[in-house]
Amino acid sequence: MKKKKIIIVKLGGSAITAKDDSKPEVNAANLERLAGEIAEALKEDKFSLFIVHGAGPYGHVPAKKYELNSGLKSTKQVIGISDTHHSMEGLNYIVVTALRKEGLPAIALQPSAGGILKNGKLIKFPLDVIKKMLGMGLVPVSYGDVLIDEDKGISILSGDHLVPYLAEKLKADRVILVADVPGVFDKDPKKNPDAKIIKELGRKSVRQIREIGSAKGTDVTGGMKGKLDELLHLADMDIESEIISGFAPGDLERALLGVRGIGTIIKKDS
Amino acid sequence: MKKKKIIIVKLGGSAITAKDDSKPEVNAANLERLAGEIAEALKEDKFSLFIVHGAGPYGHVPAKKYELNSGLKSTKQVIGISDTHHSMEGLNYIVVTALRKEGLPAIALQPSAGGILKNGKLIKFPLDVIKKMLGMGLVPVSYGDVLIDEDKGISILSGDHLVPYLAEKLKADRVILVADVPGVFDKDPKKNPDAKIIKELGRKSVRQIREIGSAKGTDVTGGMKGKLDELLHLADMDIESEIISGFAPGDLERALLGVRGIGTIIKKDS
């Protein structure tokens, strides 16, 4: 039996939650549309799909309040671990429900139930379970979470760290990042109406952009630094990723069905 | 640092869900009372606690509909895996919320995210993560779930199988099973108003009861056969368990605080 392609989709927190950081709220209309596009694309039965979603205010607010990313330093943080995970699980339940409403056999995958970090980097994740789930056609839906950390006691696993980890370990064929921007711009689009989306990025071009930026005192990749560094690492292993907009109807479905170049592609030797 | 005692509590499905099998519904009043008793007992900070809850109609109905315990035989079951897990996760979210309302640092622990069965028996579970959670004072809350099975593709992990597995692996000091009966009766209490709770059970006494029962054509341990067999296995390893009522106010709190003999104790050499 020929192995199906594996696609990993990251639904950015900014694409599925409301922007107001003061209260956790879902962007239900956008989430439902994205779920519909995923279901449409999966109908052609061409690939296995793993979904990771971001946190938005659901995770960032309690994680910041209890300084969970600094490690376990006080017993006062323990209730914060419970708060943060419970909040993220609430969001995950809503995302899985939205996907199931479209008929998808979606299944939650709680990172903190089996994953372990070491100084913030994943060193253990239930890949055996995930491979079996993908093999039988389930759509696992995972997320950023607070995990046991071998060095720090606890630490935050961000969706942006989980996605490339899974892409590498599962030998994914494609990684699609659904963001609130249509890709990486060549200039700050807020200040430059003529800013354009960079079609392809790699280590070389990112270095050039950063050099230009540092001469000008700005870095257009700055806001995406963590994300880009992870994706460049993935590109080193020849796994291509693409950042697309979560607000342009049809873009996710087209990307899932194989259209490349809708947003910014991050690949080797660019 | 002295290692705290570890107690494992099973909140039976019959104690926290409504009895009507046709619709999944929580017995909110009873769940809240039990959560309150757990919180009270934990205030004395004498033990670490792991909670497992049963399924009631939340798990049994979809699992039966899709015959998940017979293994993966058809692609039609895949949506049933999603249905069953999502339903159980919904119940788990309610249970964790009830515990958190009492101030407990409760945290969900999804069995299917890391556990693996082999012909229905657990062969893998994230014990490393669980030990760290217990060590920092978190209260993990796990449940019956549908898991990857190495032989059968998928299979059901029941709470009654998970509890003794964890008790053995975590070297638990005490196991408390909260049921809808106050223990194991010596006669069928529905037919015999003078039926009494058996105070202690072990392999020897269970054998005697079953011999008497088979002579009379009845077995008073019949309804609890699977549960008792697992608990007797635990008793062989010198881990004592006790079945108590989930409907007698105060019983769970007292049991957690060390009172023995409220219900039926299952122990070695009885």
Interface residues (C-beta under 8 A of the other chain):
Chain A: L72 T75 V78 I79 I81 S82 H85 H86 E89 G90 Y93 V96 T97 R100 G103 L104 P105 A106 I107 A108 L109 Q110 P111 S112 A113 G114 G115 I116 K124 P126 D128 V129 K132 M133 M136 G137 L138 I148 G153 I154
Chain B: L72 T75 V78 I79 I81 S82 H85 H86 E89 G90 Y93 V96 T97 R100 G103 L104 P105 A106 I107 A108 L109 Q110 P111 S112 A113 G114 G115 I116 K124 P126 D128 V129 K132 M133 M136 G137 L138 I148 G153 I154
